[in-house]
Amino acid sequence: MTPTGFTKQFRNFQIAFWGYCPMTMALEKRRLDIVKLLVEHGYDPANIDARRVLSNWDPEIMEYFIESGCNLEIGNPLAWALCNCIRTSLPLVKKYQDRFPSIRKQVNIALRHHCREGDAKWVSLLLWAGADPLCRGEDDPGQEADDEGGGLSALSFAALYNHYELFELKAVKACLKNPKVAEILDYLVSPNATPVLASILKGGLDPNNNQRGGSTAIQRCLEQFHQYGSNYRFALDYHLTQKDRSKLDSDRSREFMKMIYLFAKAGGKWRPDPAEIKSARSSLTKMIPEYTVEFVSLMARFKAAKKEDVEELLRTPTIKSLVGKYRNRILDKIEQAEKQLARDEGVPHETSKQRLSQWLR
């Protein structure tokens, strides 16, 4: 049989991704000469899945197929290759990004994937290739985000999956002053994320990101207290009755209070709706009294909450009884702590004792 007669049998053959025919076998052997021979005798390069081409790792074969009409846009094949760490596909980004508009989107998909996986090497490579760590979308080449900006950003995936080491990358640090970074703060509300959060807020980022002008992360911290609390450790600052000993406290839950301090110090405001106030109260009443009082003291010191919101938080008999018996002792301790903090920071001391005294009535 002549070569022409042989290839005519496969001219219109639609290849399944892992299916076999002369072309797929030529790709598997990385035989560009056979690939060209099959194309010369009628094989249409558009018939093959681009992922099959990219998976052979041969840059010359990749470019030959792309120049011959292989589609790089349908099904996000380049994103698939980058997600699977096919490094020889990386130069294609720079070379073809102007020709194929979807390449930028595909690179962002791959970046989100590797941020979720915590692969610092590939995150660095994709940032070098121009990926946007703040662009929202999916992290799977087979999924599509909606047109309204759905999905998460790459940095949100890094925070959500606790890959805080990625925030130390030079290319990531360069974008942390972007106002869009405020979107990831909620995902940094985690016991081990305090250093990353402190670094971001120190750069001057405004933590207020909800429609009421407040920080959703402060509310999230409040709601996380009892999730990470435990009843094996108790505060030594107060004389606790046996009933109080059922309240929760732990090192991890105290990290959330540190975060609230960081948010408030950076200008974050607590602007809850009625349901959020109820949720915050429910969480605080499960904790030892120190949590409620320290939260209220931070709101007073940094003027981070409206008087009516704090009054509503402390309105019920349950939460009043939780903190009421320690009122005077707590106020004195808080004033001492504020004076010490003012000395440490070298700033004049402004007491919030009077404001607290009104709220704790």
C-alpha positions as CSV (number, residue, x, y, z in Angstrom):
1,M,0.0,0.0,0.0
2,T,1.3,3.4,-0.9
3,P,1.9,6.0,1.9
4,T,-1.0,8.1,0.4
5,G,-3.3,5.1,0.4
6,F,-2.3,4.3,4.0
7,T,-2.9,7.8,5.4
8,K,-6.2,8.2,3.6
9,Q,-7.7,5.6,6.0
10,F,-6.9,8.0,8.8
11,R,-7.6,11.4,7.2
12,N,-10.9,12.0,9.0
13,F,-10.1,9.9,12.0
14,Q,-11.1,11.8,15.2
15,I,-8.6,10.8,17.9
16,A,-9.7,10.2,21.4
17,F,-7.3,11.7,23.9
18,W,-5.5,8.5,24.7
19,G,-6.5,6.7,21.5
20,Y,-4.0,5.3,19.0
21,C,-3.4,5.8,15.3
22,P,-0.2,6.5,13.3
23,M,-0.2,10.1,14.4
24,T,-0.5,9.4,18.2
25,M,2.2,6.7,17.9
26,A,4.5,9.2,16.1
27,L,3.9,11.7,18.8
28,E,4.6,9.1,21.5
29,K,8.0,8.3,19.8
30,R,8.6,12.0,19.3
31,R,9.2,11.5,15.6
32,L,8.7,14.8,13.9
33,D,9.7,13.4,10.6
34,I,6.8,10.9,10.7
35,V,4.5,13.6,11.9
36,K,5.3,15.8,8.9
37,L,5.0,12.9,6.6
38,L,1.4,12.1,7.8
39,V,0.4,15.8,7.5
40,E,1.8,15.9,4.0
41,H,-0.4,13.0,3.0
42,G,-3.6,14.4,4.4
43,Y,-3.7,14.3,8.2
44,D,-5.3,17.4,9.6
45,P,-3.5,18.7,12.7
46,A,-6.7,20.3,13.9
47,N,-8.1,16.7,14.5
48,I,-5.8,16.0,17.4
49,D,-6.4,17.1,21.0
50,A,-3.8,19.7,21.8
51,R,-3.1,18.1,25.2
52,R,-1.8,15.0,23.3
53,V,0.7,17.3,21.5
54,L,1.8,19.1,24.7
55,S,2.2,15.9,26.6
56,N,5.1,14.7,24.5
57,W,7.3,17.5,25.9
58,D,9.0,18.2,22.6
59,P,9.1,22.0,21.9
60,E,9.8,21.5,18.2
61,I,6.8,19.2,17.7
62,M,4.6,21.5,19.9
63,E,5.4,24.6,17.7
64,Y,5.0,22.6,14.5
65,F,1.4,21.6,15.4
66,I,0.5,25.1,16.6
67,E,1.7,26.7,13.4
68,S,-0.2,24.0,11.5
69,G,-3.5,24.8,13.1
70,C,-3.7,22.8,16.3
71,N,-6.2,24.6,18.6
72,L,-4.7,26.0,21.8
73,E,-7.9,27.5,23.1
74,I,-10.6,24.9,23.2
75,G,-10.6,23.0,26.5
76,N,-7.7,25.0,28.0
77,P,-5.0,22.6,26.9
78,L,-2.1,24.9,27.8
79,A,-3.5,25.3,31.3
80,W,-3.7,21.4,31.5
81,A,0.0,21.2,30.5
82,L,1.1,23.8,33.0
83,C,-1.0,22.2,35.8
84,N,0.8,18.9,35.0
85,C,4.2,20.6,35.2
86,I,5.1,20.1,31.5
87,R,7.9,22.7,31.7
88,T,8.5,22.8,27.9
89,S,5.0,24.3,27.5
90,L,6.0,27.4,29.4
91,P,7.8,29.2,26.6
92,L,4.7,28.9,24.5
93,V,3.1,31.4,26.8
94,K,5.5,34.2,25.9
95,K,5.5,33.2,22.2
96,Y,1.8,32.8,21.5
97,Q,0.0,35.0,24.1
98,D,-0.7,37.7,21.6
99,R,-2.0,35.3,19.0
100,F,-4.3,33.4,21.3
101,P,-6.3,35.6,23.7
102,S,-7.2,32.7,26.1
103,I,-3.6,32.0,26.9
104,R,-3.5,34.6,29.7
105,K,-6.6,33.1,31.2
106,Q,-5.1,29.6,31.0
107,V,-1.9,30.7,32.7
108,N,-4.0,32.2,35.6
109,I,-5.8,28.8,35.9
110,A,-2.5,27.1,36.3
111,L,-1.3,29.6,38.8
112,R,-4.4,29.1,40.9
113,H,-3.8,25.3,40.7
114,H,-0.2,25.5,41.9
115,C,-1.1,27.9,44.7
116,R,-3.7,25.4,45.9
117,E,-1.1,22.7,45.8
118,G,1.6,24.9,47.4
119,D,4.2,24.4,44.7
120,A,6.5,27.4,45.2
121,K,8.6,26.5,42.2
122,W,5.8,26.5,39.7
123,V,4.2,29.5,41.3
124,S,7.4,31.4,40.7
125,L,7.6,30.2,37.1
126,L,4.1,31.2,36.3
127,L,4.5,34.6,37.9
128,W,7.6,35.1,35.7
129,A,5.4,34.1,32.7
130,G,3.0,37.0,33.6
131,A,0.2,35.2,35.6
132,D,-2.0,37.5,37.7
133,P,-2.1,36.3,41.4
134,L,-5.2,38.4,42.1
135,C,-7.3,37.4,39.1
136,R,-10.3,35.3,40.2
137,G,-11.4,32.1,38.6
138,E,-11.2,28.3,38.7
139,D,-8.1,26.2,39.5
140,D,-9.1,23.3,37.2
141,P,-8.7,23.5,33.4
142,G,-11.9,21.5,33.0
143,Q,-14.1,24.0,34.9
144,E,-15.3,27.4,33.9
145,A,-16.0,30.4,36.3
146,D,-19.0,32.5,35.6
147,D,-18.7,35.8,33.8
148,E,-19.3,37.8,36.9
149,G,-15.9,37.2,38.4
150,G,-16.6,34.0,40.2
151,G,-14.0,31.8,41.8
152,L,-11.0,32.7,43.9
153,S,-7.7,34.4,43.2
154,A,-4.5,32.4,43.3
155,L,-3.5,34.1,46.6
156,S,-6.9,33.2,48.0
157,F,-6.2,29.6,47.2
158,A,-2.8,29.9,48.9
159,A,-4.3,31.3,52.0
160,L,-7.3,28.9,52.0
161,Y,-5.0,25.9,51.8
162,N,-2.5,27.3,54.4
163,H,0.4,27.7,52.0
164,Y,1.6,30.8,53.8
165,E,5.2,30.3,52.5
166,L,4.0,31.5,49.1
167,F,3.5,35.0,50.5
168,E,7.3,35.2,51.0
169,L,8.0,35.0,47.3
170,K,9.4,38.2,45.9
171,A,6.8,38.4,43.1
172,V,4.0,37.9,45.5
173,K,5.2,40.5,47.9
174,A,5.3,43.0,45.1
175,C,1.5,42.9,44.7
176,L,0.5,42.8,48.3
177,K,-0.3,46.6,48.4
178,N,-2.9,46.2,45.7
179,P,-6.4,47.0,47.1
180,K,-7.6,43.7,45.7
181,V,-5.6,41.9,48.4
182,A,-8.4,42.9,50.8
183,E,-10.4,40.1,49.2
184,I,-8.1,37.4,50.6
185,L,-8.1,38.6,54.3
186,D,-11.0,36.4,55.2
187,Y,-9.0,33.4,54.1
188,L,-6.1,34.4,56.3
189,V,-8.2,34.1,59.4
190,S,-6.4,31.0,60.6
191,P,-4.4,30.2,63.7
192,N,-1.1,30.0,61.8
193,A,-1.5,33.0,59.5
194,T,-0.9,35.8,62.0
195,P,2.7,36.7,60.7
196,V,1.5,36.9,57.1
197,L,-1.5,39.0,58.1
198,A,0.7,41.3,60.1
199,S,3.0,41.8,57.2
200,I,0.2,42.6,54.7
201,L,-1.5,45.1,57.1
202,K,1.8,46.7,57.9
203,G,2.1,47.6,54.2
204,G,-0.9,50.0,54.6
205,L,-3.7,47.8,53.2
206,D,-7.2,49.0,54.1
207,P,-8.9,45.9,55.8
208,N,-12.4,47.3,55.3
209,N,-14.1,45.5,52.5
210,N,-17.8,45.2,53.1
211,Q,-20.6,47.5,52.0
212,R,-21.1,48.9,55.5
213,G,-17.5,50.1,55.6
214,G,-16.3,47.4,57.9
215,S,-13.9,44.4,57.8
216,T,-15.6,41.0,57.3
217,A,-12.4,39.5,58.7
218,I,-13.1,40.9,62.2
219,Q,-16.5,39.2,62.2
220,R,-14.9,36.0,60.9
221,C,-12.4,36.1,63.8
222,L,-15.2,36.5,66.3
223,E,-17.1,33.5,64.9
224,Q,-13.9,31.3,65.0
225,F,-13.3,31.6,68.7
226,H,-15.3,28.7,69.9
227,Q,-14.3,26.6,66.8
228,Y,-10.7,26.5,68.0
229,G,-11.4,26.8,71.8
230,S,-10.8,24.0,74.2
231,N,-11.7,23.5,77.9
232,Y,-8.3,22.1,79.0
233,R,-6.8,25.5,79.6
234,F,-8.2,28.4,81.6
235,A,-7.1,32.0,82.0
236,L,-5.3,32.7,85.3
237,D,-6.2,36.4,85.2
238,Y,-9.5,35.9,86.9
239,H,-10.9,33.9,89.7
240,L,-13.2,31.4,87.9
241,T,-16.2,29.7,89.5
242,Q,-16.9,26.1,88.7
243,K,-19.6,27.2,86.2
244,D,-17.0,29.4,84.4
245,R,-14.7,26.4,84.0
246,S,-17.0,25.1,81.3
247,K,-16.0,28.1,79.1
248,L,-13.4,27.7,76.4
249,D,-9.9,29.0,75.9
250,S,-6.8,27.9,73.9
251,D,-3.7,29.2,72.3
252,R,-5.3,28.9,68.9
253,S,-8.4,30.8,69.8
254,R,-6.2,33.6,71.3
255,E,-4.6,33.9,67.9
256,F,-7.9,35.2,66.5
257,M,-7.9,37.9,69.2
258,K,-4.4,39.0,68.0
259,M,-5.8,39.2,64.5
260,I,-8.6,41.4,65.7
261,Y,-6.0,43.7,67.3
262,L,-4.1,43.8,64.0
263,F,-7.2,44.6,62.0
264,A,-8.4,47.3,64.4
265,K,-4.9,48.9,64.6
266,A,-4.8,49.0,60.8
267,G,-8.1,50.9,60.8
268,G,-10.4,48.0,60.4
269,K,-14.0,48.6,61.6
270,W,-16.6,46.2,63.0
271,R,-19.8,47.0,61.1
272,P,-22.1,44.0,61.7
273,D,-25.7,43.4,60.7
274,P,-28.1,42.1,63.3
275,A,-27.5,38.4,62.4
276,E,-23.7,38.9,62.7
277,I,-24.1,40.5,66.1
278,K,-26.1,37.5,67.3
279,S,-23.5,35.1,65.8
280,A,-20.6,37.0,67.5
281,R,-22.5,37.0,70.9
282,S,-23.1,33.2,70.5
283,S,-19.4,32.6,70.0
284,L,-18.2,34.9,72.8
285,T,-20.6,33.4,75.4
286,K,-18.9,30.0,74.9
287,M,-15.5,31.6,75.8
288,I,-14.0,32.7,79.1
289,P,-15.0,36.4,80.0
290,E,-11.6,37.6,78.9
291,Y,-12.5,37.3,75.2
292,T,-15.6,39.5,75.4
293,V,-13.9,42.1,77.5
294,E,-10.7,42.2,75.4
295,F,-12.8,42.5,72.2
296,V,-14.8,45.4,73.6
297,S,-11.7,47.1,74.8
298,L,-10.1,46.9,71.4
299,M,-13.2,48.4,69.8
300,A,-13.1,51.2,72.4
301,R,-9.4,51.8,72.1
302,F,-9.3,52.0,68.3
303,K,-12.8,53.4,67.9
304,A,-13.5,50.5,65.7
305,A,-17.2,49.9,66.5
306,K,-20.3,52.0,66.9
307,K,-21.7,52.4,70.3
308,E,-25.1,50.9,69.4
309,D,-23.5,47.8,67.9
310,V,-21.5,47.1,71.1
311,E,-24.5,47.8,73.3
312,E,-26.5,45.3,71.2
313,L,-23.7,42.8,71.6
314,L,-23.8,43.1,75.4
315,R,-27.6,43.4,75.6
316,T,-28.6,39.9,76.8
317,P,-28.5,38.8,80.4
318,T,-26.3,35.9,79.5
319,I,-23.4,37.9,78.2
320,K,-23.9,40.6,80.9
321,S,-23.6,38.0,83.6
322,L,-20.5,36.6,81.8
323,V,-18.5,39.8,82.2
324,G,-20.4,41.8,84.8
325,K,-18.7,40.3,88.0
326,Y,-15.2,41.1,86.7
327,R,-16.1,44.6,85.5
328,N,-13.9,46.7,87.8
329,R,-11.0,44.3,87.8
330,I,-11.1,44.0,84.0
331,L,-11.2,47.8,83.5
332,D,-8.1,48.2,85.7
333,K,-6.2,45.5,84.0
334,I,-7.0,46.9,80.5
335,E,-5.9,50.4,81.5
336,Q,-2.6,49.0,82.8
337,A,-2.1,47.1,79.6
338,E,-2.9,50.2,77.5
339,K,-0.3,52.2,79.4
340,Q,2.3,49.5,78.9
341,L,1.5,49.3,75.2
342,A,1.7,53.1,74.9
343,R,5.1,53.1,76.5
344,D,6.4,50.3,74.3
345,E,5.2,52.1,71.2
346,G,6.4,55.5,72.4
347,V,3.0,57.2,72.0
348,P,0.9,59.2,74.5
349,H,-1.5,57.0,76.5
350,E,-5.2,57.6,75.7
351,T,-7.4,55.6,78.0
352,S,-10.5,53.9,76.8
353,K,-11.6,53.1,80.4
354,Q,-14.5,55.6,80.4
355,R,-15.8,54.4,77.1
356,L,-15.5,50.8,78.3
357,S,-17.2,51.6,81.6
358,Q,-20.3,52.8,79.7
359,W,-20.4,49.8,77.4
360,L,-20.0,47.3,80.3
361,R,-22.8,48.7,82.5
